[in-house]
């Protein structure tokens, strides 16, 4: 009996998630439309000397249920800059956590809080076994 009680006490409880507003749902829906418009296409990256393709894997990773809603919305806001960062990255590093994953860097001007500010944008690109590159995430 004691064992059952201990076992139930060690279970992790789900964090209480706040409900998503209609405005946030619309923003995610618009982000999905934007992503669908380039899904299946590819962009040439000069640092990788290869094409980077956009697949469903990128959208699923971007819109992961484990992510905070504000993190998802922030990434959707940055998504219009993904093509310019891939086409003209200012730097590249291999990822420390994923084998075959590269992080492309680019600074872009973003209109934020009524001002034009420069923001560092990171685009994660992953390489499969065949040597093809795919978009994974933006942050």
C-alpha positions as CSV (number, residue, x, y, z in Angstrom):
1,X,0.0,0.0,0.0
2,X,2.7,2.4,0.9
3,X,4.5,1.6,-2.4
4,X,1.4,2.7,-4.4
5,X,1.2,6.0,-2.5
6,X,4.9,6.7,-3.1
7,X,4.6,5.9,-6.7
8,X,1.6,8.3,-7.2
9,X,3.5,11.0,-5.4
10,X,6.5,10.8,-7.7
11,X,4.4,11.3,-10.9
12,X,5.1,14.6,-12.6
13,X,2.0,16.7,-12.9
14,X,1.3,18.6,-16.1
15,X,1.9,22.4,-15.8
16,X,-1.3,24.4,-16.1
17,X,-1.3,25.9,-19.6
18,X,-3.1,29.2,-20.2
19,X,-5.8,29.1,-22.9
20,X,-4.8,30.5,-26.2
21,X,-6.7,33.6,-27.3
22,X,-8.3,33.9,-30.7
23,X,-5.7,36.5,-31.8
24,X,-2.9,34.0,-31.0
25,X,-4.7,31.3,-32.9
26,X,-5.1,33.6,-35.9
27,X,-1.4,34.5,-35.7
28,X,-0.4,30.8,-35.7
29,X,-2.8,30.1,-38.6
30,X,-1.2,33.0,-40.6
31,X,2.3,31.6,-39.8
32,X,1.2,28.2,-41.1
33,X,0.0,29.8,-44.3
34,X,3.3,31.6,-44.7
35,X,5.2,28.4,-44.0
36,X,3.0,26.4,-46.5
37,X,3.8,29.0,-49.2
38,X,7.5,28.0,-49.1
39,X,7.1,24.3,-48.1
40,X,8.6,22.0,-50.7
41,X,10.9,24.8,-52.0
42,X,14.6,25.3,-51.4
43,X,16.9,28.3,-50.9
44,X,20.6,28.2,-51.7
45,X,23.0,28.9,-48.8
46,X,26.5,30.0,-49.9
47,X,28.1,29.0,-46.6
48,X,26.8,25.5,-46.8
49,X,27.2,25.5,-50.6
50,X,23.9,23.6,-50.9
51,X,20.2,24.1,-51.1
52,X,18.1,24.2,-47.9
53,X,14.7,22.6,-48.2
54,X,11.5,23.4,-46.2
55,X,9.5,20.4,-45.1
56,X,6.7,19.5,-42.6
57,X,9.4,18.6,-40.1
58,X,10.4,22.3,-39.8
59,X,6.8,23.4,-39.1
60,X,6.3,20.6,-36.5
61,X,9.5,21.6,-34.7
62,X,8.5,25.3,-34.8
63,X,5.0,24.7,-33.5
64,X,5.9,22.0,-31.0
65,X,3.3,21.5,-28.3
66,X,6.0,21.5,-25.6
67,X,6.9,25.1,-26.5
68,X,5.5,28.0,-24.6
69,X,2.9,29.9,-26.8
70,X,4.9,33.1,-26.6
71,X,8.0,31.3,-27.9
72,X,6.0,29.9,-30.8
73,X,4.6,33.4,-31.6
74,X,8.1,34.9,-31.4
75,X,9.4,32.4,-33.9
76,X,6.5,33.0,-36.2
77,X,7.3,36.7,-36.0
78,X,10.9,36.0,-37.1
79,X,9.9,33.6,-39.9
80,X,9.8,36.3,-42.7
81,X,13.6,36.7,-42.2
82,X,14.4,33.1,-42.7
83,X,15.1,33.3,-46.4
84,X,17.4,36.3,-46.1
85,X,19.4,34.6,-43.3
86,X,19.8,31.5,-45.4
87,X,20.7,33.5,-48.5
88,X,23.2,35.8,-46.8
89,X,24.3,34.4,-43.4
90,X,26.9,36.4,-41.5
91,X,28.2,33.2,-39.8
92,X,27.8,29.5,-39.2
93,X,28.5,27.1,-36.3
94,X,27.8,23.4,-35.9
95,X,25.2,22.7,-33.2
96,X,26.5,21.3,-29.9
97,X,23.4,19.3,-29.2
98,X,22.4,17.8,-32.6
99,X,24.8,15.9,-34.8
100,X,24.6,17.1,-38.4
101,X,22.8,20.4,-37.4
102,X,24.2,23.8,-38.3
103,X,23.2,27.2,-37.0
104,X,23.3,30.0,-39.5
105,X,23.5,33.6,-38.1
106,X,22.2,36.8,-39.5
107,X,21.6,40.3,-38.2
108,X,18.5,42.0,-39.5
109,X,16.8,45.2,-38.8
110,X,13.5,44.7,-37.1
111,X,10.8,47.3,-36.2
112,X,10.3,46.7,-32.5
113,X,8.7,49.0,-29.9
114,X,8.5,51.8,-32.4
115,X,12.2,51.7,-33.3
116,X,14.3,50.0,-35.9
117,X,16.7,47.7,-34.0
118,X,19.2,45.1,-35.1
119,X,18.4,41.6,-34.0
120,X,20.6,38.5,-34.2
121,X,18.5,35.7,-35.9
122,X,19.6,32.1,-35.7
123,X,18.3,29.5,-38.3
124,X,18.9,25.9,-37.5
125,X,19.5,23.7,-40.5
126,X,19.9,19.9,-40.3
127,X,21.7,17.6,-42.7
128,X,20.3,14.1,-43.4
129,X,22.3,11.0,-44.2
130,X,22.1,11.6,-48.0
131,X,23.7,15.0,-47.5
132,X,20.6,17.2,-48.0
133,X,19.9,20.2,-45.8
134,X,16.5,21.0,-44.3
135,X,15.2,23.9,-42.3
136,X,14.6,23.0,-38.7
137,X,14.0,26.1,-36.6
138,X,14.4,29.8,-36.2
139,X,15.1,31.8,-33.0
